[in-house]
């Protein structure tokens, strides 16, 4: 199991425990997106690109055929 798989597994378990033990709101779908593209940031240019994507992506949701 790689580091990201382990992270997803541990956080999912913690969330389930929180739902059961701390009355957290249950999540009605998947916690993690299937077939999610994981990307390792390798340099400053890559980091800049990812940051721009994070800021600008929500602006594209209304024209996304899968949104809503």
N, C-alpha and C positions, 0 to 999 in steps of 0.2 A: 504494500500500500504506500503510495507516494505521500508527500507532505500535504498536498491539497486535499487528497481523498481523506486523509486522517483528520484534517481541519473540518471538513464538511461533516464527517461522521461524528466527531466530538461535539460540534456546535448543534447538530441535529439532536443528539442525545440530551444535551443540556436544555434545549428548548422543550423537548418532550417532558423532561423532569420538571421544568418550570410550569408547564401546563398542568401536570398531575399534582405537584406539591405546593405551588405558589399561586394557583388560580389564574395563570396567564391565559390570555385569549388563545384558543386553538387556531391553528392556521388551516384553512379549509382546502388548500391546494398543496403543491410541492413547496418545500422550503428552498430547495436549490433547483435551478433551471436545468433541465435535461440537456445533454449535449452542449453544455456551456463551453465556450472557447476560453481556455485558460491561457494567459499570456504572461511571461516573465519580462519585466521591464529591465532592459539591459543598459540604457544610457539616458542622458538628459533629454535628447531629442525624442526618444521613445516615451519618456515620462511626460513631456510636454504634449505629445500627441494624445496620450491617454487622458490627460487632464482636460484637453479641449473636447474630446469625445464625451466625457462625463458631463461637462457643462452644457454642450450643445445637443446631446442626444434627446433629452426630453422635449426640445423644441420641434423635433421631427415626429413625435408620437401621433399627433393628430392626422398626419398623412400616411401613417403606417397601417397597412391592411390588417394587421394582427392586433392592433391596439383597440381596447375597449370591448 
